[in-house]
Amino acid sequence: MMADSIPLPVAVLDWRHGTVGPLAPCVLCGRPALCRSPVKDQPCHKQCAERWIIEHARDAAELTRLVRAHTPRLTVNRQERGRS
């Protein structure tokens, strides 16, 4: 019989609209990164950002808040809405 385990927290960021730039040190791990944080436009690996959120969240509510804060909000202007 397997012992019950505590589920690990998960942070999944939606960076589909992130940008790519020249290689620069990741702000979290220091290794070269092409990816840019879509919220702060800083060189950062998505996996590093997700790990940072998990390590710094105090509870489930804080985890949710951090994921929302580091996931860009898409805004649709009024002209684009009228086209659909």
N, CA, C and O atoms as CSV, one atom per row, in Angstrom:
chain,resi,resn,atom,element,x,y,z
A,1,MET,N,N,0.836,-1.180,0.000
A,1,MET,CA,C,0.000,0.000,0.000
A,1,MET,C,C,0.883,1.246,0.000
A,1,MET,O,O,1.854,1.332,0.751
A,2,MET,N,N,0.534,2.203,-0.846
A,2,MET,CA,C,1.323,3.428,-0.938
A,2,MET,C,C,0.845,4.436,0.097
A,2,MET,O,O,-0.348,4.554,0.377
A,3,ALA,N,N,1.802,5.153,0.652
A,3,ALA,CA,C,1.458,6.194,1.625
A,3,ALA,C,C,0.809,7.365,0.892
A,3,ALA,O,O,1.140,7.676,-0.252
A,4,ASP,N,N,-0.122,7.998,1.589
A,4,ASP,CA,C,-0.731,9.200,1.012
A,4,ASP,C,C,0.329,10.280,0.908
A,4,ASP,O,O,1.156,10.446,1.805
A,5,SER,N,N,0.294,10.998,-0.176
A,5,SER,CA,C,1.257,12.081,-0.338
A,5,SER,C,C,0.510,13.396,-0.500
A,5,SER,O,O,-0.636,13.441,-0.947
A,6,ILE,N,N,1.188,14.440,-0.128
A,6,ILE,CA,C,0.622,15.773,-0.256
A,6,ILE,C,C,0.876,16.234,-1.682
A,6,ILE,O,O,2.019,16.207,-2.139
A,7,PRO,N,N,-0.164,16.658,-2.398
A,7,PRO,CA,C,0.063,17.114,-3.772
A,7,PRO,C,C,0.918,18.381,-3.796
A,7,PRO,O,O,0.738,19.289,-2.986
A,8,LEU,N,N,1.836,18.415,-4.730
A,8,LEU,CA,C,2.689,19.584,-4.872
A,8,LEU,C,C,1.918,20.705,-5.560
A,8,LEU,O,O,1.104,20.448,-6.447
A,9,PRO,N,N,2.172,21.946,-5.152
A,9,PRO,CA,C,1.503,23.059,-5.827
A,9,PRO,C,C,1.965,23.156,-7.274
A,9,PRO,O,O,3.099,22.807,-7.600
A,10,VAL,N,N,1.087,23.628,-8.126
A,10,VAL,CA,C,1.394,23.770,-9.543
A,10,VAL,C,C,1.090,25.196,-9.965
A,10,VAL,O,O,0.049,25.754,-9.618
A,11,ALA,N,N,2.003,25.768,-10.709
A,11,ALA,CA,C,1.785,27.093,-11.293
A,11,ALA,C,C,1.991,26.959,-12.794
A,11,ALA,O,O,3.079,26.603,-13.245
A,12,VAL,N,N,0.965,27.240,-13.555
A,12,VAL,CA,C,1.083,27.176,-15.011
A,12,VAL,C,C,0.769,28.563,-15.560
A,12,VAL,O,O,-0.355,29.055,-15.462
A,13,LEU,N,N,1.793,29.175,-16.139
A,13,LEU,CA,C,1.630,30.503,-16.710
A,13,LEU,C,C,1.280,30.391,-18.184
A,13,LEU,O,O,1.784,29.514,-18.885
A,14,ASP,N,N,0.432,31.264,-18.642
A,14,ASP,CA,C,0.069,31.318,-20.053
A,14,ASP,C,C,0.923,32.404,-20.707
A,14,ASP,O,O,0.623,33.594,-20.612
A,15,TRP,N,N,1.984,31.971,-21.366
A,15,TRP,CA,C,2.908,32.906,-21.996
A,15,TRP,C,C,2.824,32.799,-23.511
A,15,TRP,O,O,3.810,33.061,-24.200
A,16,ARG,N,N,1.669,32.420,-24.042
A,16,ARG,CA,C,1.527,32.297,-25.497
A,16,ARG,C,C,1.822,33.608,-26.214
A,16,ARG,O,O,2.218,33.598,-27.380
A,17,HIS,N,N,1.639,34.714,-25.544
A,17,HIS,CA,C,1.835,36.011,-26.185
A,17,HIS,C,C,3.123,36.683,-25.730
A,17,HIS,O,O,3.288,37.894,-25.877
A,18,GLY,N,N,4.031,35.892,-25.179
A,18,GLY,CA,C,5.332,36.417,-24.794
A,18,GLY,C,C,6.175,36.696,-26.023
A,18,GLY,O,O,5.848,36.259,-27.126
A,19,THR,N,N,7.246,37.414,-25.829
A,19,THR,CA,C,8.118,37.751,-26.948
A,19,THR,C,C,9.457,37.039,-26.803
A,19,THR,O,O,9.779,36.485,-25.751
A,20,VAL,N,N,10.218,37.069,-27.871
A,20,VAL,CA,C,11.553,36.495,-27.898
A,20,VAL,C,C,12.520,37.630,-28.192
A,20,VAL,O,O,12.234,38.501,-29.014
A,21,GLY,N,N,13.639,37.617,-27.533
A,21,GLY,CA,C,14.640,38.652,-27.756
A,21,GLY,C,C,16.012,38.032,-27.858
A,21,GLY,O,O,16.135,36.807,-27.887
A,22,PRO,N,N,17.036,38.842,-27.912
A,22,PRO,CA,C,18.390,38.295,-27.966
A,22,PRO,C,C,18.718,37.570,-26.662
A,22,PRO,O,O,18.139,37.858,-25.614
A,23,LEU,N,N,19.652,36.628,-26.743
A,23,LEU,CA,C,20.058,35.912,-25.536
A,23,LEU,C,C,20.506,36.904,-24.472
A,23,LEU,O,O,21.308,37.801,-24.729
A,24,ALA,N,N,19.974,36.721,-23.291
A,24,ALA,CA,C,20.336,37.552,-22.143
A,24,ALA,C,C,20.168,36.685,-20.901
A,24,ALA,O,O,19.388,35.733,-20.920
A,25,PRO,N,N,20.884,36.995,-19.822
A,25,PRO,CA,C,20.758,36.185,-18.618
A,25,PRO,C,C,19.341,36.233,-18.040
A,25,PRO,O,O,18.755,37.306,-17.897
A,26,CYS,N,N,18.804,35.066,-17.713
A,26,CYS,CA,C,17.503,34.967,-17.047
A,26,CYS,C,C,17.601,35.707,-15.715
A,26,CYS,O,O,18.579,35.552,-14.984
A,27,VAL,N,N,16.588,36.510,-15.404
A,27,VAL,CA,C,16.614,37.284,-14.159
A,27,VAL,C,C,16.516,36.396,-12.918
A,27,VAL,O,O,16.791,36.852,-11.808
A,28,LEU,N,N,16.128,35.132,-13.099
A,28,LEU,CA,C,15.978,34.238,-11.953
A,28,LEU,C,C,17.111,33.227,-11.800
A,28,LEU,O,O,17.538,32.943,-10.681
A,29,CYS,N,N,17.605,32.678,-12.925
A,29,CYS,CA,C,18.641,31.632,-12.801
A,29,CYS,C,C,19.992,32.054,-13.369
A,29,CYS,O,O,21.012,31.436,-13.064
A,30,GLY,N,N,20.008,33.106,-14.196
A,30,GLY,CA,C,21.259,33.584,-14.751
A,30,GLY,C,C,21.706,32.898,-16.032
A,30,GLY,O,O,22.658,33.347,-16.672
A,31,ARG,N,N,21.029,31.807,-16.421
A,31,ARG,CA,C,21.387,31.132,-17.675
A,31,ARG,C,C,20.806,31.917,-18.853
A,31,ARG,O,O,19.833,32.652,-18.683
A,32,PRO,N,N,21.395,31.769,-20.048
A,32,PRO,CA,C,20.890,32.501,-21.215
A,32,PRO,C,C,19.424,32.179,-21.504
A,32,PRO,O,O,19.010,31.020,-21.458
A,33,ALA,N,N,18.654,33.211,-21.799
A,33,ALA,CA,C,17.224,33.051,-22.090
A,33,ALA,C,C,16.843,33.876,-23.309
A,33,ALA,O,O,17.254,35.027,-23.451
A,34,LEU,N,N,16.056,33.275,-24.178
A,34,LEU,CA,C,15.488,33.994,-25.321
A,34,LEU,C,C,14.126,34.579,-24.966
A,34,LEU,O,O,13.752,35.653,-25.438
A,35,CYS,N,N,13.391,33.851,-24.125
A,35,CYS,CA,C,12.028,34.212,-23.745
A,35,CYS,C,C,12.022,35.496,-22.918
A,35,CYS,O,O,12.932,35.743,-22.127
A,36,ARG,N,N,10.994,36.301,-23.111
A,36,ARG,CA,C,10.787,37.501,-22.298
A,36,ARG,C,C,9.479,37.361,-21.550
A,36,ARG,O,O,8.470,36.933,-22.110
A,37,SER,N,N,9.505,37.723,-20.289
A,37,SER,CA,C,8.277,37.708,-19.506
A,37,SER,C,C,7.269,38.625,-20.185
A,37,SER,O,O,7.567,39.796,-20.417
A,38,PRO,N,N,6.078,38.116,-20.510
A,38,PRO,CA,C,5.104,38.959,-21.202
A,38,PRO,C,C,4.562,40.098,-20.340
A,38,PRO,O,O,3.983,41.047,-20.869
A,39,VAL,N,N,4.739,40.017,-19.038
A,39,VAL,CA,C,4.237,41.071,-18.155
A,39,VAL,C,C,5.318,42.126,-17.894
A,39,VAL,O,O,5.036,43.324,-17.907
A,40,LYS,N,N,6.560,41.674,-17.656
A,40,LYS,CA,C,7.625,42.611,-17.300
A,40,LYS,C,C,8.656,42.817,-18.408
A,40,LYS,O,O,9.540,43.662,-18.268
A,41,ASP,N,N,8.564,42.067,-19.498
A,41,ASP,CA,C,9.477,42.155,-20.633
A,41,ASP,C,C,10.937,41.981,-20.224
A,41,ASP,O,O,11.826,42.626,-20.779
A,42,GLN,N,N,11.173,41.116,-19.261
A,42,GLN,CA,C,12.513,40.788,-18.792
A,42,GLN,C,C,12.886,39.394,-19.284
A,42,GLN,O,O,12.007,38.541,-19.407
A,43,PRO,N,N,14.187,39.131,-19.575
A,43,PRO,CA,C,14.574,37.790,-19.978
A,43,PRO,C,C,14.323,36.812,-18.826
A,43,PRO,O,O,14.817,37.002,-17.714
A,44,CYS,N,N,13.556,35.779,-19.111
A,44,CYS,CA,C,13.179,34.835,-18.055
A,44,CYS,C,C,12.670,33.551,-18.689
A,44,CYS,O,O,11.903,33.592,-19.651
A,45,HIS,N,N,13.091,32.412,-18.156
A,45,HIS,CA,C,12.531,31.139,-18.597
A,45,HIS,C,C,11.155,30.965,-17.942
A,45,HIS,O,O,10.983,31.285,-16.765
A,46,LYS,N,N,10.200,30.471,-18.686
A,46,LYS,CA,C,8.852,30.236,-18.153
A,46,LYS,C,C,8.920,29.290,-16.954
A,46,LYS,O,O,8.249,29.506,-15.945
A,47,GLN,N,N,9.733,28.247,-17.074
A,47,GLN,CA,C,9.865,27.279,-15.981
A,47,GLN,C,C,10.443,27.946,-14.725
A,47,GLN,O,O,10.025,27.631,-13.612
A,48,CYS,N,N,11.389,28.854,-14.896
A,48,CYS,CA,C,11.950,29.576,-13.748
A,48,CYS,C,C,10.880,30.430,-13.066
A,48,CYS,O,O,10.799,30.473,-11.839
A,49,ALA,N,N,10.060,31.109,-13.874
A,49,ALA,CA,C,8.994,31.952,-13.322
A,49,ALA,C,C,7.978,31.102,-12.555
A,49,ALA,O,O,7.539,31.480,-11.469
A,50,GLU,N,N,7.610,29.953,-13.125
A,50,GLU,CA,C,6.653,29.078,-12.449
A,50,GLU,C,C,7.241,28.546,-11.144
A,50,GLU,O,O,6.542,28.480,-10.132
A,51,ARG,N,N,8.504,28.171,-11.158
A,51,ARG,CA,C,9.154,27.675,-9.936
A,51,ARG,C,C,9.204,28.770,-8.872
A,51,ARG,O,O,8.959,28.508,-7.695
A,52,TRP,N,N,9.528,30.016,-9.296
A,52,TRP,CA,C,9.593,31.126,-8.349
A,52,TRP,C,C,8.240,31.341,-7.679
A,52,TRP,O,O,8.167,31.555,-6.469
A,53,ILE,N,N,7.175,31.283,-8.465
A,53,ILE,CA,C,5.824,31.478,-7.915
A,53,ILE,C,C,5.515,30.405,-6.878
A,53,ILE,O,O,5.021,30.712,-5.793
A,54,ILE,N,N,5.806,29.142,-7.208
A,54,ILE,CA,C,5.535,28.045,-6.270
A,54,ILE,C,C,6.319,28.225,-4.977
A,54,ILE,O,O,5.790,28.006,-3.887
A,55,GLU,N,N,7.584,28.625,-5.101
A,55,GLU,CA,C,8.435,28.783,-3.916
A,55,GLU,C,C,8.026,29.973,-3.048
A,55,GLU,O,O,8.284,29.959,-1.844
A,56,HIS,N,N,7.405,30.989,-3.615
A,56,HIS,CA,C,7.081,32.196,-2.866
A,56,HIS,C,C,5.612,32.311,-2.453
A,56,HIS,O,O,5.260,33.208,-1.687
A,57,ALA,N,N,4.761,31.428,-2.940
A,57,ALA,CA,C,3.338,31.470,-2.556
A,57,ALA,C,C,3.179,30.927,-1.138
A,57,ALA,O,O,3.674,29.846,-0.819
A,58,ARG,N,N,2.495,31.676,-0.302
A,58,ARG,CA,C,2.265,31.253,1.087
A,58,ARG,C,C,1.121,30.257,1.214
A,58,ARG,O,O,1.112,29.420,2.117
A,59,ASP,N,N,0.152,30.354,0.300
A,59,ASP,CA,C,-1.010,29.471,0.347
A,59,ASP,C,C,-1.646,29.429,-1.035
A,59,ASP,O,O,-1.143,30.057,-1.967
A,60,ALA,N,N,-2.739,28.701,-1.175
A,60,ALA,CA,C,-3.391,28.545,-2.481
A,60,ALA,C,C,-3.885,29.879,-3.040
A,60,ALA,O,O,-3.802,30.117,-4.245
A,61,ALA,N,N,-4.395,30.741,-2.175
A,61,ALA,CA,C,-4.887,32.047,-2.643
A,61,ALA,C,C,-3.733,32.894,-3.176
A,61,ALA,O,O,-3.877,33.572,-4.193
A,62,GLU,N,N,-2.603,32.856,-2.499
A,62,GLU,CA,C,-1.430,33.607,-2.949
A,62,GLU,C,C,-0.891,33.025,-4.256
A,62,GLU,O,O,-0.439,33.771,-5.125
A,63,LEU,N,N,-0.935,31.711,-4.399
A,63,LEU,CA,C,-0.515,31.059,-5.642
A,63,LEU,C,C,-1.371,31.553,-6.807
A,63,LEU,O,O,-0.851,31.898,-7.868
A,64,THR,N,N,-2.681,31.583,-6.601
A,64,THR,CA,C,-3.593,32.064,-7.639
A,64,THR,C,C,-3.320,33.522,-7.969
A,64,THR,O,O,-3.311,33.895,-9.142
A,65,ARG,N,N,-3.100,34.348,-6.966
A,65,ARG,CA,C,-2.823,35.765,-7.181
A,65,ARG,C,C,-1.538,35.962,-7.977
A,65,ARG,O,O,-1.496,36.782,-8.894
A,66,LEU,N,N,-0.492,35.218,-7.632
A,66,LEU,CA,C,0.785,35.355,-8.335
A,66,LEU,C,C,0.685,34.886,-9.784
A,66,LEU,O,O,1.251,35.513,-10.679
A,67,VAL,N,N,-0.032,33.786,-10.021
A,67,VAL,CA,C,-0.202,33.302,-11.398
A,67,VAL,C,C,-0.934,34.360,-12.214
A,67,VAL,O,O,-0.540,34.654,-13.343
A,68,ARG,N,N,-1.995,34.933,-11.655
A,68,ARG,CA,C,-2.736,35.986,-12.380
A,68,ARG,C,C,-1.877,37.210,-12.626
A,68,ARG,O,O,-1.959,37.821,-13.692
A,69,ALA,N,N,-1.056,37.578,-11.656
A,69,ALA,CA,C,-0.217,38.767,-11.783
A,69,ALA,C,C,0.859,38.598,-12.856
A,69,ALA,O,O,1.310,39.582,-13.442
A,70,HIS,N,N,1.268,37.363,-13.112
A,70,HIS,CA,C,2.348,37.113,-14.067
A,70,HIS,C,C,1.851,36.475,-15.359
A,70,HIS,O,O,2.641,35.922,-16.124
A,71,THR,N,N,0.562,36.548,-15.601
A,71,THR,CA,C,-0.022,36.114,-16.867
A,71,THR,C,C,-0.648,37.342,-17.509
A,71,THR,O,O,-1.487,38.001,-16.896
A,72,PRO,N,N,-0.251,37.655,-18.735
A,72,PRO,CA,C,-0.786,38.867,-19.358
A,72,PRO,C,C,-2.281,38.770,-19.608
A,72,PRO,O,O,-2.806,37.703,-19.923
A,73,ARG,N,N,-2.946,39.885,-19.465
A,73,ARG,CA,C,-4.365,39.949,-19.774
A,73,ARG,C,C,-4.504,40.440,-21.200
A,73,ARG,O,O,-3.923,41.458,-21.578
A,74,LEU,N,N,-5.267,39.719,-21.980
A,74,LEU,CA,C,-5.491,40.130,-23.358
A,74,LEU,C,C,-6.639,41.114,-23.382
A,74,LEU,O,O,-7.698,40.873,-22.801
A,75,THR,N,N,-6.418,42.214,-24.054
A,75,THR,CA,C,-7.488,43.193,-24.208
A,75,THR,C,C,-7.851,43.261,-25.680
A,75,THR,O,O,-6.982,43.258,-26.552
A,76,VAL,N,N,-9.110,43.319,-25.933
A,76,VAL,CA,C,-9.601,43.419,-27.301
A,76,VAL,C,C,-10.207,44.798,-27.449
A,76,VAL,O,O,-11.105,45.177,-26.697
A,77,ASN,N,N,-9.712,45.548,-28.420
A,77,ASN,CA,C,-10.280,46.885,-28.573
A,77,ASN,C,C,-11.657,46.794,-29.224
A,77,ASN,O,O,-12.022,45.758,-29.780
A,78,ARG,N,N,-12.392,47.848,-29.153
A,78,ARG,CA,C,-13.788,47.851,-29.621
A,78,ARG,C,C,-13.896,47.567,-31.111
A,78,ARG,O,O,-14.848,46.912,-31.536
A,79,GLN,N,N,-12.955,48.038,-31.914
A,79,GLN,CA,C,-13.011,47.792,-33.355
A,79,GLN,C,C,-12.880,46.306,-33.666
A,79,GLN,O,O,-13.589,45.795,-34.533
A,80,GLU,N,N,-11.975,45.598,-32.965
A,80,GLU,CA,C,-11.802,44.171,-33.206
A,80,GLU,C,C,-13.019,43.383,-32.778
A,80,GLU,O,O,-13.371,42.397,-33.425
A,81,ARG,N,N,-13.679,43.798,-31.690
A,81,ARG,CA,C,-14.878,43.101,-31.230
A,81,ARG,C,C,-15.993,43.166,-32.269
A,81,ARG,O,O,-16.734,42.199,-32.440
A,82,GLY,N,N,-16.119,44.289,-32.958
A,82,GLY,CA,C,-17.165,44.474,-33.952
A,82,GLY,C,C,-16.963,43.630,-35.193
A,82,GLY,O,O,-17.911,43.415,-35.948
A,83,ARG,N,N,-15.748,43.145,-35.425
A,83,ARG,CA,C,-15.441,42.354,-36.612
A,83,ARG,C,C,-15.838,40.895,-36.483
A,83,ARG,O,O,-16.011,40.216,-37.495
A,84,SER,N,N,-15.986,40.400,-35.276
A,84,SER,CA,C,-16.262,38.967,-35.119
A,84,SER,C,C,-17.697,38.606,-35.277
A,84,SER,O,O,-18.054,37.433,-35.168
